[in-house]
Amino acid sequence: MAGDRLTYNYTAYVWAPYGDFWRSLRKLSVVELFSSHSLQKSAKIREEETRKILRVLNNSGARKVDLNYLVSIYSFNHMMRAVAGKSCVAEEDIGGEMGKEKLKRIRGIFSASLSQGMCDFFPVLRWIGYKGLEKNLISLHKKRDEFLQDLIDEVKGKTDVFGEKRKNNLIETLMSLQVSEPEFYTDDVIKSIIVLMFVAGTETTAVTMEWAMSLLLTHPNELHKLRQEIDDNPGHDHFLNDSDLAKLPFLRCVINETLRLYPPVPLLLPHYSSENCTLAGYHIPKGTIALVNAWTMHRDPKVWDEPNKFNPERFRGMEMEKEGYKFVPFGMGRRACPGAGMGLRTVSLALGAFVQCFEWEKVLEHDEMEGQYDSVVMLHKAKPLEAVCVPRGRAADLLLQL
Ligand code: HEM
């Protein structure tokens, strides 16, 4: 039902069946967004958005900060700038009610709730209009469509876009492709690509940052070790940037361990068998919806020592290709997440900068911070993460440059 209502006739990336159309979308996104060249181009956005959040934290005066809110702003602003060249929430609004309102609105537009799924398994519910779920989808689609059309019209309104072949953001790139291949790049296809960037690429990264900070706050030794790695990095005299990340293996271990314990999409996305096939010895008939339980695989004591323990070191030196299918936060194979590289850089940069610049203290007890989650599609924390941060003496010179 969500597919019928939200996907511009199944042209949206995640929903597009395997075939030529999906291949073209995948190729486009890899070239324009996820290639190393494109990731280098978008690094500047991530660095600038990280600084904005650091400024807010620095001005917080050692009071409690709402990290759930701040990492969400960071994540949505990053995506909005990559897609449309402007922020969702301006820096001056972040600290006030206006910022909260703006974030709420955009979250509402791109929320990925699939609670209507039960209508797919019990079609009678759809016929009787169960709980108005289908009506809600129709109105969500309308809201999304208006929002996206406004973004596109704004870019179209800039007269020099086509003349100078400007390609500073995804919409400008798509608009210039529309000029050369109008049959493929219709407005609907362009909108369906943008929707997916927001739906798949914002909450996933925000939720990973929130869980990672939460785990570090409850494991001060690991936090200390991470800080040590960052301080020992030859680039410690400047704000962490994209090119420092490759030199911080323990930071990557922390993020992997976070994704293992709290995979943001714990059942991955539903897969649909286009042919009869065999999966782990089970016969799967054509047309079956299969769910992969990453959460259980990541905590399986047969393949992980002390699976419920936060132990980032377990990932040090691990060669993923040799480990089989035990770690799948981004899925696997042809339909695996194409945005993994971007997601990891987005998370690593902000997390590294938080640890580089501030001392952190938790405000809740350990038990209240771990294991308490609330999951429909995405694995959110049951309570939004709050913490107290104090500027580090060692980072004083850096913070003066903010
Ligand atoms: C930590 C961050 C992220 C996580 C954990 C994550 C996780 C996932 C997962 C589990 C899937 C489904 C894989 C499957 O079912 O086999 C997926 C698909 C997808 N992700 Fe991500 N993702 C992240 C970041 C991103 C970002 C930043 C983008 C884009 C900007 C993105 C775009 C997509 C797209 C387009 C698909 C659908 C691919 C297809 O259907 O072929 N993701 N992601």
Residues whose N, C-alpha, C, O or C-beta is under 5 A from the ligand:
A	BS01	HEM	Y13 V14 L196 M197 A200 G201 T204 T205 T208 P264 V265 L268 L269 P329 F330 G331 M332 R334 R335 A336 C337 P338 G339 A340 M342 G343
